[in-house]
Structures are given as structure tokens and as C-alpha cells.
Amino acid sequence: MILFVFRYQIHYIYRFSDIIMLEPELLASIIRKHRKAAGLSQLQLAEMAGVGKTVVFDIEKGKETIQLNTLRKILTVLNIKVQLDSPYMNQILNNENS
């Protein structure tokens, strides 16, 4: 486990080999940083993603519950990719392609 401090808050990153499990506050920071780097307001990001403006606000405040489809829309607009990995991933992918 790796521990680091960002903006006076403690965040934990759990590493399983090269895989990182993100805490909600860290995900919030990542989304906020990408949004600002893109020069977007929360409202602009919400409009581009087709979600309500309160959704972006909630995510950036570290809300722990959000619909996966909503998060995917926001990540797509910000060009953030998420990769899933597990000991069974190759088997799962091979079964879907068969």
C-alpha cells in the first residue's frame, strides 16, 4: 500500500502489481485536474458529457456513489481511460470473442 498526502488529505492507493485502486477523493482530483487542463467549467463538462451539472460537482467533491454509465461519459469527454485487470481477464475476453 502506498500512502501520500494531497491538499492536506490522506489518500491511499492500493497496488496489486501495476494495478491501482482509486479512492473517491483521488478520482475526484484526477477528474478536476483534467477538466481544468481542458479549460472547461463544471457546467461545460456536464453539457459535453450529457449529464447534469450536479453530477460533475458531486464527483469532484468525492461522492462515493455514481452510476457507472455516467462516470464513463465524463471520462470519455476528458479522454481518461480505465483499464480493468484480473487473473481471469484473458479467459473472459477469449470467451466473449468465441
Number of C-alpha atoms within 10 A of each C-alpha: 8 9 9 10 9 10 7 7 9 11 17 16 15 15 12 11 6 7 13 15 12 14 14 17 20 19 18 20 17 13 19 21 14 16 21 13 10 12 11 15 14 19 16 14 22 21 13 15 20 13 16 14 16 12 19 25 16 14 21 21 15 15 15 12 9 11 8 8 9 16 15 15 17 23 17 13 16 21 10 12 8 9 6 7 11 10 7 8 11 11 10 11 10 9 9 8 6 5
